[in-house]
């Protein structure tokens, strides 16, 4: 199988403005690619292997050797790294693909694997297109329709389940359809949630998502929930005062709202809220049961008075849903308008957010596994993943640990350690070529010279050409109604 080395002469052929087609190239055909004079970022050790050559054949890295020892073969395409840094492609473990172009948006910004948290048969089609090479984009791992209790929070086509006896057939059907996991949501009753976990174990189907509001986090982890999103249920699990309610998702739960309002008024003290011994217990349970926390710390700002700001330039890559949300995004009024939060409620959420951040750092220090996920602007895909990483670093997580949370830890979670998340011999060639060292500054991840995905190489000119075509495709899409999940 020949390897295509993409260069600045790249052209894109579209199957239509709403679906990306096959990438064509006038670049040279080669049996392999040889990256010369690169500094390899070893995320496992947190060190840099300097002045290396990296050889790629088909989709795999077959050799990493001193650059002085490397010799290019007659049919080998050579990419001159010029002392730049070769790091693993990023993995965003919580996002929502809305159109197929979003898979490409992630790729051109250096995200080579994504975990989609609410899917449908169309999403499975996009996943297949990426795998067969007809849609240039990030590798897709996806849930089907999320499953919630009655009444559901969103009422946007999710599965509503109130009978535990329904869980077995539902999980089996999701598995047979080709979804990678089942996503649970916040209003599931404890008995239904337990039945879903049991069915997941029976069929070898992952269950992940929200810890339901009335399910203790410990029960969820011990029952087999693989990931929990947004730190839902964590503060309830680590609170020193066991009489307090679960403060998660206060816009949708009156008990949570009452506690959040009390935090904002100072009636419940934020100081001493978290019990370090309970943090250690939760971290131990997570390690023992193979559970990861997807913090999405940045997007949770939208409940408070400091919402995630508009990012310059992202409007030209907005799909229908984000176009519908654009006035709220620019005005910074997501909390007041979309979630219908009063100023007092937002003030309480500010305190809640501070506690959530403290809990993230405490869990990390206690050894709990953390994954980077964004749940944020798809029009800024990739950029928001790096911003989330910078937010985790600002909380106090070491830079190398944050980088692992977006590379090596997702590979471990996906059961693909050694294949994904590292630049190492035998791994799939998913990597980014950077101007700077991300172990010195995570913002270097935004300065891409090129991206490789499963051995296909896109240089800066190719990425820019793809961005231009994406802007054309998004401009043709109508505005739609805003939503979030």
Secondary structure, 3 states (H helix, E strand, C coil): CCEEECCCCCEEEEEECCEEEEEECCCCEECEEEEEEEEEEECCCCEEEEEEEEEEECCEEEEEEEHHHCCCCCCEEEEEEEEEEEEECEEEEEECCCCCHHHHHHHHCCEEEEEECCCCHHHHHHHHHHHHCCCCCCEEEEECCCEECCCCCCCCCCEECCCHHHHHHHHHHHHHHCCCEEEECCCCCHHHHHHHHHHHHHHCCEEEECCCCCCCHHHHHHHCCCEEECCCCHHHHHECCCCCCCCCCHHHCHHHHHHHHHHHHCCCCCCCCECHHHHHHHHHHHHHHCCEEECCCCHHHHHCCCCCCCCCCHHHHCCHHHHHHHHHHHHCCHHHHHCCCCHHHHHHHHHHHHHHHHHHHHHHHCCCEEECCCCCCHHHCCHHHHHHHHHHHHHCCCHHHHHHHCCHHHHHHCCCECCECCCCCCCECCEEEECCCCCCCHHHHHCEEEEEECCEEEEHHHHHHHHHHHHHHHHCCCCCCCCCC
